[in-house]
């Protein structure tokens, strides 16, 4: 009886299953589910922060006709009081056309720029003078009273240590040497993690007019006179007043080294300059100052440049 040679096993189903499993595993390793923040003030889901190319604020600005210190500060993302201090301006209302303003804090000298301490070497002791012994009174009378060399204290250094070792003198102790004080260096004005701010809607009304680089530097949000205006993000109030034409009663909040937000046409301002506010805190009431209708004009500025707030604000739930 002849033995049958075993043929190849049927493995098509197993191979297909293995390929499908590998494909699923590969997709799972590359995919990351987006994480969305819920429970944002005024409702909605937070948008991820837009990716913005790094920028640098210019070092200076030349004053043009019609400029005010307040408008220059807003257009460059600065606190007008810092701008005044950096340029020695005592009255923010007085600037001159053609005046060049510094837009950065004066640099603080680093330790390497401090003048070096000059160490003068001690002269070697002179030859010993031999004199006959006599009474103190005779030596004092002759005017030749000899005194020993005065002790001189040297700061600790490698050079002084080597010099005194060669002369057979005791070396200065490093433990008694005062530690040099290095002045603090001002932090850079870069964005860093500043783009990770959490934003919220500043008012509950609908958007009346959207952002346009040519005609509208922010959003216009409808409302009735007296409706609340909220801080869109935590920060410090750097301006509160009517010094910018076309904005009416205005509040500007500085959130970090990169971002400002502005709230215009208010009927009533509830915060003061220098006050720290929280996200969602009521800061004003909607009005129609410098406007033909009651509304909130809201801006977000990155390094002073207006950006579209819709790209930063959370999505509102659909009604």
Secondary structure, DSSP 4 states (H G I P E B T S, - for coil): -PPPPP-----HHHHHHHHHHHHHHHHHHH--PPP-----TTSSBPPPPPP-------SEEE--TT--HHHHHHHTT--HHHHHHHTT-S-TT---TT-EEE-SPPPPPPGGGSPPPPPPPPPPP-PPPP-----HHHHHHHT----PPPP------HHHHHHHHHHTPPPPPGGGSPPPPPPPPPPP---TTGGG-----S-SS-EEE--BTTTBSSEEEE--TT-EEE-SSSEEEEEEES-STTS-EEEEEE-SSSEEEEEEEEEEE---TT-EE-TT-EEEEEB-TTSSSSEEEEEEEETTEEE-GGGTSPBPPP-
